Amino acid sequence: MRKRITALALAFVMVLGTVALATGTEKTIPVTPMELTVNGQTVTPKKSDGTPAEVFAYDGATYVPLRYLSELLGVQVDWSAESAGVAKLEGVSGPLAGADGYDRTVSAELVIVGAGGAGISAALSAVENGAKKVIILEKTGKTGGALNTTAGTLSGARTVIQELDGLTEDTYESYYEDLMEEGSKDGGIPTDYLLKLYSREAGNSIDWLWKNGLSEYEFQEDAEGHKAVFAPEHTLYSYPRSYKPKAMDGKTYKSAAAELLDRMLSKQSAIEILFDTEARHLICNDKGQVMAVEAVGANGESLLLESGRGILMATGGFSGNPALVAAYSPLNGSVTGNLPTTDGWGLRMMQEVGGYVNTDRMYFPFNPFGLENKSLPGTGRIMSTKTYFCGGVLINQEGKRFVDETSVPVDRQNALAKQTEGKQYEFFTDNVVENLLGCNTHNGMWKMYFATDTGKADIIKADTLEEFETLTGVPANTLRATLESYNACVTAKGTDELGRTYVPTDNIYNAVIDTIDMKGPFYAVVTKCMNNNTLGGISVNESLQVITQDGTAIPGLYAAGECVAVWGRWLSGGCGVNGAITFGRLAGRFMMEAGPMAEGYKPQNAANIFPLSLWEKKTETLGNDSLLKGLKDGTYEASVNGQEGIMRLQVEIQGGKIAAITVLEQHETPSIGAEALKVLPAKVAQGNSIEIEAVSGATLTSIRFMDAVSDCLRQAGGK
């Protein structure tokens, strides 16, 4: 990556003694001292003895010590005493760029980093407010960001949907109070002025989506046929204001919001998205305004993106960066289900120009039902049997119940975080499954996943509690006592020491009251704390301008979406999706309406800037070539559990070598895993090697692919 270098003239002139010229003569010249900035940060070049070296201008040119430039650019400079008039630079790769140091410079009225819900909504809003050209940088090959990992529940007050349902008593104040209460739990500190802004504007975003096509979507409705519902997977609002539209193209989109935003985007010729383009640094101009971004394109091309109205950072959170999460998270044994590209680099970019991240307000909300991926520990997905709402129980590694299974999610989350390895066993018997299948409120995940061949592989089955102990290490005697005590409470129809009530109530989580069948067989699914997003990030003012630690707005720099500190400790249902959309829309409008920018800001690293070591990438090598020895010719087939179903492939062996690999069936994420499967077969076959690197951003798919290939090779005689 080439670095952006700017020299600023100081207000006086000095005379440099004698300057040696290439011809061997000397000349006394007047020069202008210069202040040097690199990537917007003031720097002072040093001589070989460590003392400051002058940077100066003479006759229209700026002079910087060659030794310093060599270190800055990462190239070698050879200086020979025998040929003192010649300096050689080694290690410069590729063709030399233009005068600005970039392979290509692109300009737009507005530049946005990130094509997720916030970035796309901001672009659409900017065009609605008069923008003629908007460019979005997106590091992956697909729009949507975190919307690709969620079903996409929305939330907002006083919406057209509520009005059509006859629910007209909701208020902005009630919505704000619910958001504040949830975010303030467990010591959380929401950003009050942003919650107030959101609670007033969220309903407008729902209406905006409705007007642009959301009205055409099928919604999950309640018993009265309302589209405005309560969402039992989250803490319930005081009024029905959750909306659950279903994507029309379920194979391509998980959320209706992502699908609809793409549809809206396709109608706008003023918006251009540069896919597979990664933003690296923000650039300040000589007035201290953030007006450009340097980036790297798909083929290593260095780009400078210049904006007429500043830069909007919509780069998402950092739950896909285990190192950054571990540095600040108190969670015990959590797994992440987010994309590896959700790495938090956007926060580091903003810190480089002074943006403030309050690390005391970095929160890590999690769900108490994360199903860990066996192939890549530490990652997983939101998935639960929900049998504990229908007569089942939650057991820890010690064989004991540890929480009222019918309590609100926050209580279950906090209790799970304290357990050994942060894990629980969703424990049940056949009668509990029958109860669940009769309860449409809670059986969705069972029908979608655990009833399939893929999901059944995650269910532990044991005919006796002693066998269960052998399989899991959970002590049989303790577990037996726990289950017998639970059954006694069910029979007594009272309330136990954990607070679980064994009589019918209006608690949606207390759906069915039943005992555990002590005759067996016994079943369990291991789930953990699931961290799917991060709350806490860059600080912004009421206009969504990024601010420094002392509250100074950084001219030209805005932020929206998950990268911004808004919600406090816990995120209310539907705000993850509509929060991004709403703040994105506001940012696009604010930037288009903004007056003249302030001048004179001095960019510098934030005092608590994240260390670069948190982004060190580890190479993931797949396979073992020892399996290639002694292969018998033929065609072999194998299947493994994939993202949303079976991955099935065929390997053809000819002459004792891999001749071809064909993917027969797959259900991976279209823009990520499915794309990787277009590359991996040829990569293995052409090199006749399975010791290859995982496709960047598609590690899980790469591992599944290699597991299936390895299975085929074993069938062919590989050992």
N, C-alpha and C positions, 0 to 999 in steps of 0.2 A: 504494500500500500504506500503510495506516494503521500508525502505530508504537505499540507498547505502552509506556506511560509509567507508572512507579511512583514514588511519593514516600515516603520512609522518614523517620519522625520521629527527630530527634536527642535526646540526653538532657538538653537544657536549654532554657530559654525566654529570649528576649531581648525587649527593648522597642524597637519601631520608633518613631522620633521622632514626627513628625506625618504623618498620611496624609490626602491630599486626597480628599474625597468628591465624588460627581457633583453634589451640590447647591452645591458651592463652599465648604462648611464644612471644618474640620479636626478631627482627633480623634487622641489618643494611645492606642495599643492595644498589648497584649502579644501577641507572636506566637511560634510555634514554628518554628525553622529546620528545613528539610527537606533530605534527600539525594535527588537526582533520578537515577533510572536509566531508560535508554531501551533497549529490547530486551535487558534484563539487564545493561547496562553503565553504570557510574556516569559521569555527565557534569556539567559545570559551565557553566551558561548565562553568557553574557557580555553586558555592556552595549555600547552603540555605541562607547564609547571603549576596549573590549577588556578592561576590568576585570571581575572576577567579579560576578554579580548574585545577590542573595539569593532563595532559594525558601523560602516560609514558609506555615504554616497559620494560619488565623484563623477562629474561629467555625464550625469544621467544613468549611471549604473550603481548598484548596491554591492558592497564587498563584505563577504562573510568568511571567516577562517575556514580554509579547505578541510583541515582536520576535523573541525566541528561538523561540517556538512557530511563528511564520510561516516561519522558515528550516527548522525541523524538519519541518513538514508540507508545505513546498514551495508555500505560498500567499502572495499579496501582501497586505500590510497598509498601508492608507493612513491617515495621521494628519494632520489639518488643524489648523493653529494657530488658524484662525478658528472651528473647531468642536471645541475641545479635549476636549469630553466625548464624542466619537463616534470609534470606530475601525471601519474597514470592512475585512473580509476578502474578497479576490477570488481566484478560481481554485479554489474548492472544488467538485469535480464530484460529481454523484449526490446521492442523499438522504443526510442526516446519519444516522450510525449510532447504535446504542444507547450507553448510558453507558460501556461497556467499549471503545468505539472500533472494534468489528467488526460486520459485517452479521449474523453469526450465530456463536454459540458452541455447540460440541458437546462433550460429556463422555463418557469411557469409562474402563473400568478400566485399559486399556492402549492406548497410541497408538504406531503403527509407521509410519515413513516409508519407503516403498518396497515394492511388491508383487512383488518378484522372488523367487528361490529362498529367500533368507534371510528376507525379510519374511513370506512365506506360511508357511514352516516355523515361524517364531517364533509367529505367530498360532495355528496349529494346536497347537503345544506349550503355549502359554499356556492355551488352552481345556482341553487334557488335564490341566493342572495347576490347574484351578478357575476360570479367568477367565470371567466372565459376559458381558462385552461388550468386544470388541476392534475398534478402528478402524484401518484401513490407508489412508494417503494415497498415491495413485499418480498421478504427473504425466502418464502416457499413458492411453490408453483400453483397455489390456490388461495382464493379469498376465504374469509370467514374467521381465521384465527381460532380462538377458543370456542367459537360457535360450532366448530366441527367436532367438539367433544361433549356436547350437551344436547338434551332434548329441547331446550330452549323455552322454558317457562318465562312468561313476561309478567310484569306487575305495574300497576299505575292506578291513580285515583281519579274519579270523575271522568270516566271514559265513555266513548260512544257505545262500547260493548255493554257496560253497566246500564246505560240508559235504555238500550234495546231489551235488556233483561228485566227492566223495571226496578233496578237497584239504584235508586237516586239519592240515597242518604249518606253517601261517602263524602269525606271532606279531605282537603289537603292537610289540615291540621292533624287529623286522626292518622293519616298515612305517615306524616313526619314523626308523630309520637311513637308509632310502632317501630319505625326504622331506628329511632334514637334508643328505644328500650332494648332492642335486639343488639345493636352495636355497642351498647354500654355494659352489657353483661360481662362478667368475669374481668372487670377492670378495663374494659375497652374504652377508648376515647375517640368517638366519631368527629369528623370535621363538621361542626355545626352548620356553618354557612353553606356548605356544599349539600348537606342533607336537605336544608330548606329549599335550596335552588332545585334540587332534583325532585322533591316531593311535589313542587308546583308544576314542573315541566314534564314529568314522566307520563302523565295522562295525555298530554299533547303529542308525545311520540307514539303512543298506542293509536291515537286517532290518525296520525300521519301514516302509519303503516296500514291502518284499516282503509284509508282513502286510496292508498297505492296498491291495494290488492289483498290485504289480509282478510278482507271480508269474504274472499273466495275460498278460504281454507276451512277444512274440517277441524273442529275443536273437541277436546275431551270435555264433556258436559257433566253436571251433577244430576242428581235424581230428578230435579225440577226442570231439567233441560237448559240450565243457565250455562253460558260460556264463561262468565265471571264466577270463579269457584274458590274454595279453600284448597290449599295444596298440602296434603298430610305429610309429605316428605320433608317439609320445612316447618318451622314454628308458625303457627296459624296467625294470620292477621286478624284484627278486630272486625274486619268487614271483608266480604268476598271481593278480592281485587287481583286474583291470579288468573292468567289466561294461558291455555295450553293448546296452541295450534299444532297440527301435525303436518310435516313436510309432505308435499305432493309426490316428489321423487325421493322416496325413502332410501333408494340405493345410493344416491349421490349425496344427499343431505341428511344430517341428523336432526337439524332444527329448521322449522319453518322460517325463522327470522333470517338465517343465512341464505336460504333459498330466495326469499322475497327481496332481500337486499341485492342479490345478484341480478334478479329480474329488473329491479329499478336501475341498477348500474348499466345494464345492457342497453338502456334507452338513452344514455348520456354520452354524446360524442366529445364533450368537453373534458371528460375524465380519462386519463391514461394510467394504466398500472404497469409498472416495470417488475415483472415476476423474477424470482430467483436472483434478486438484487438485495444485497445486505448493506444497510447503513452502518458506517463505522464511526464517524466523528461529525460533530456539529462545528460549523465554521462561523466565526464572527467577522464582520467587516470592520473597517477602520473607525467606525462610529460606535463600536461595541454592540452591534445588533446581530442577532443570530438570523442570518439570511441565506445560509447554504448548508448542504449536507454532502459529505464525501462518502462514496459507497463503492462496493465491488460487485460487478455484474456476474452473470452466470459463467462466463468464460474468463474470469479474472480481469476483465476490463475495469479500469479505474474511472469513476464517474464523479463529476461535480454537479450537484443539483442546486440551482439558484432559484430563489423565490422572491417574488415582489412584495409579499405580505408576511413573511416569516415562516417558521417551521412548526408543524403540529406533530408531536410525538404521540403515537397511538400504538405503542409497542407491546402492550400486554404486561402480564406479571412475570414471575420467575419460578413458578412451581415446577417447571421442566428442568431446572438447574439444581440437582441434588446438593452440590457443594455450597451454593448460595443459601439454599433452604437450611442446610445443616448448620451454617454459620450463625444463624439467627433464630432458628426454630426450637422451641422446647419440646416438640412432639417426640413421643417414644415409639420407634418402630413403624412410622407412617410410610405409606406408599403414595406415589404420585401417578395420576392418570393423564397428565397433560403432555403436550407435544414437546420433544426435546428442544425445538426452536423457541419455546417460551423460556428463555434463559436469562432475562433481566438485563441484557446488554444495553437496552434503551435507557435504563436508569443510570448506568455508568456514563453513557454519552452525555446525559444532562448534568451529571455531577462534574464532568470535565469542564463545563462552563459555569459552574457555581451552583447548580440546582441542588436543593436541600432534601435529603431523605432523613426523616426522623426515625432512627432505628429503634427507638423506644416505643414506637407505634407501628411496628411491623407485626402483623397478625397472620396466623396461619389457620384459617377455618378448615374444618375437615368433616367428612361424613363418617358415621360409625359403621360403614359397610363398604370397605374397599376390598375387592377380591384381588389378591396378589398374583402376578404373572409368574408361573413356576420357572419359565425360561430366563427371566430377567428380574430377579428379586429387587424390590424397591420400587417397582412399577406395577400398575394394575388398572382396574376400572371400577366404577361404581356398580356394585351388584350385591344383592341380598335376597335370601329366601323369604324374608319377612315372616317366617314361621312363628317367631316369638310374639307376634300380634294375635296368633290364632291357637295358642295353647303350648307353644314351644318355650324354650328358655335360652338365656345367654350364659355360657360357662367360661370361666377363665382357665389358664393353664393348670391352676391348682385344683380344679374340679369344683369350684364354688360359683354361685351366682354373685354378682357384684353390683347390680343396678335393677331398678324397677324397669322391666322390659317395655312397659307401656307408658313410660315417661316421655317428655318432649325430647326431640333430637339433641338439643344442647346438653341436657343432663346425661344422656347416653354417651354422647361424645366425650364429655369431660371424664366420665367414669372409665371409659375404654382407654383413654390416654394414660391412665395410671396402672394399667394391668401389665403383667409380664409380657415383654416383647410387643406391647401395644396390640395384642390380638385377643380374639374371642372365638368361641365355638357356638355357632347357631345350631342348637341341639334340638332334635325332634324325632318323632316316631310316625308310623304310617297314618294313625288317626289324625295327627296334626296336619299332615299333608291334605287329607280329605277336607278338613276344616278350611284350609287355605284355598283350595280349589273352589270352594263355595263362596269365597269372599272376594268379589271383583275389585274392591278398593285396594287390596294388597297383593293379589296374585299375578300382577303383570310381569314382574321379573322372573317368577318361576316359570310361567308359560313361555316367555320369550327365550329364556336361557337354560334354566336347570332341568327343564323337561326335554331338552335336546341332548343328542349324544355328546356334544361338546361340553355342555354344562354338567352332565352326569359325571364326567371325569373329575369334577371338583367336589363331589359329594363323598364324604367318608362314610363307609358302611361297616357295621360290626354287629355280629349276632349276640355278643355278650359285652358287658362293660369291661371284662378282663381283656377281651380282644381289642376293645376301643383303647384301653391303656397301652397295649402293645403297639398300636398304630400311631398314637398321639403323645404318649407319655403322661396323659392325664390320669391321676391315681384313681383306680376303680372304686376303692372303698369310700373315698371322700365324695366321689361323684354319686355313688349310690345313696349315701346319706343326704346329699343335696337334693336329689330327685325325689326321694321319699318325703323329705320335709316340704318340698314344693307341692307334691300331690296331696299331702295332708292339709295344706292351706287351701287348695282348691276345694277339697271336700268340706272344710269348715266354713267356706264362703265368707271369709273375713278379709283382713288386710295384713300382709306380712311385714317383717321388720324393714324391708327395703321400700315399702310403700305401695307395693302392687296390690290392687283390689280385686277380689274374686267374686264380685257380683256385677251384673250388667250396669254400665254407666254410659254417659254420652261421650266418653273418651274414644276418639276414632282409633286409637292404638290398642284399645282393649276390645278387639273385635270378637274374639271367641275365647271362652273360658273352658279349659279342658286339662286333663292330666296327661302325663307322659306314660306310655304303655311300658311297664317294667318287664314285660315278656320279650320285648325287642321285636324285630331288629332295631338297632339304633343308628341314627344318621347325624351327620354334622357337616357344616361348611365353615372353614376358617375365614374370618374377615378381620380387617385391620382398620386403623385410622386412615382415611383416604383424603389426601390433600390435593384438591383439584384446582385451587386458585390461591392467590395471595392477596391479603388486604393490607394496605400500607405501601407507600411508594413515594413518588416525588410530591413535593408540596406545591400547591397552586393557589392563586387568589380567586376572588369572586368572578373574575373574567377568564379564568382558566389559564392565566399566564404563570409559567414556572417562576418560583421565587427562591431567593437565597435564604440562608439561615436567619438573616436579620429582616426578612420580609421584602427585600428589594425585588421588584419585577425585572426579569431578564428580558430586555427588549427583543421582540420578535419570536420568542420561544413559548409555545403553548403545549399543553398535554391533556389527554382525555383517555378514559377507559381504565383498565385494571392497573396501569402503571401509576395511577394517582391515588394518594391517600384520602379516602372518603369515609368508609363505612364503619370503622371501629372494629371491635373484636369479632363480630359475627355479621354475616351478610344475609339480609332478609330475602325470602324467596322471590325469584323473578328479577332481582336487581342486578344480578351478574350479567344478564342479557340486556335488559332495558337500560341499565346504568350506562353501559357502553354506548348504546344507541343514542340515549338522551344527551349525555355529555359530549358525544361526537357531534351531534346536531348543533348544540350550543357553541362548541368551539368553532365550527365552520362559520356560523353566523357572526360570532364575536370578532373573528379575524377579518371578515369582510367589512364589518362596521367600524373597526378600530381607526382612530385618528392617527396623526403623526407619531412615530415612535420616538421614545426617549433616546438621547445620545450620551456618550461618555461613559457607558458601563465598562468596567475593567474585568474581563472574564478571567477566572482562575479556578483551579480545582477546589471542590468542596472539601472542607476540613476532614470529613469522614468518608472520603471517596472509597468505594469498594476496591479491594486489591485485585489486580489482574489475574492472580492465581486462581480465582474463583471461576475463571472461564477456560482453564487449561483443559484441552480435549484429550481424552484417552482413546486410543485406537482399539476398536472392537474386532478381533480376529475370529473368524468362523471356521469350523471344521478342523479335521485332522487328516492329512494326506496319507497316513498309515492305512486308512481304509481303502486306498486305491490299489493295494497289492493283492494279486491273485484273483482279480475280478473275472467272472465267467460271462461270456457274451450272452445277451438277451435283453428283454424289456421288463422292467420292474416298476411296481407302483406302490406308493405309500401315502398315508394321510396323517395329518396332525391337526390339532385344534387351532383354528385361526382367530382373527379378531371378532368376526360376527358369525362364524360357522367354520366348516371343515375347509382346510387347504389340502388339495389332492394333486399330486404330480406324478410324472412318469419319467424314468431315467433309462436311456438306451445305451448299452455297453457294446462296443465293437472293437475287436482286437485288444481286449483287455483295458480299454480306455473309455472315458465318458464321451459318447458321440453326440448326444442331444438330451436336453431336459425340456419337458413340456408341462406347463401348468394346466391341469385339467379342470380344476375348480378352485376358486378363492373368493373370500368375502372380506378382503382387507379394505382399509380406508381408501377410497378412490384416488385421492390426490397424493397419497403418501405411500402406503403399502403396495397398492396396485401398480403404481409407477415403478417401484423398486423391483417388482416381479417381472417387469419388462426387460430389466437389465441383468439380473442375477443369473438366469439360465445360460445366457451366452458367455458371461464372464467366467463361469465355472467350466463350461464345455470347451471354450477356446484355449484355456490354459491347462485343462485337465488337472485342475487343482481346486480343492475345497478350502484351502487355507487362504481365504480372501477376507477383505474388510467388509464390515456391514455397511449398507448404503446409509449415508448420512441422513438422519432424521427418521429412518425406518428400521431402527435396530431390531425391534420386536419381529417385524415381518421377515427380516433377514435371518434371524435365529430360527423362526418357524420353518422357513424355506430350507435351511441347512439341516435341521432335524429330519425333515422328510427325505432329503437327498441322502443323508447318512443312513437312514433306514433302508433305502433302496440298495445302497452299496453293501450293506450287511447281507441283504438277501442275495446279492451277487457273489458273496463269498469274502467280502472285505472284512478284515479283523482289526 
